Amino acid sequence: MPKHPWNYHSHVTVCSECDGAGVVHANRRATINDPYPETVCQSCDGPHEPECPVCGYGLKVQGYDCLACDTAASLYESELIAFDADSFAQALGRAVIAARADMLREAA
């Protein structure tokens, strides 16, 4: 049996059955006391936002299955060993602030 890579299941998504609501329409008849019958979704653990099952990151980014997993997967082994996630997070935060400021400057 072939071994899958560590990020084989990395994809930011919600449950396809309940769309993250945690409940689905029940097949029982609607009543006055239960006008919209629902049952617990059997495909997930309850209400949740989009998230990657590998790392937990939740922002959907066009062109990426999961931005965090795809970033880590793109590094060479030597780069991955030297990678400092905390300093990267700080640098990424500063880069996002600069990009947003430029975006606002362009819009004005």
Steps between C-alpha positions, in 0.01 A plus 500: 500500500649838401580741782338842466696820573439673835281765336290258293175608672584870540217705359308785663139391484182450698290186519341431163189355666403788731722785371639548851161538672533171689142398419316376193133487406328205665265276307234512771178693451493866605275581796391812685761432768768408244427696178848446352608152604877456515733228611866502598734469202670161497791624285651754742535598867247781501490866398834628373665753273709390201823333611782279380487155663882484503595834661173671595556814291169639378544771237403394148760643260453475124765275345583315823350191658627632835733800514683376810550140383588602144759749632665234717482243219678736258814522715804284436606274787789726603269804492237318703757413766616864521145641484398715800120514501483780760724739306317411179165578665631840615644579157179389330302725732715799405471413129119480524490841674717652225289340224175622656640852539603501135158369397330779693738759353418379147125512571513859625 
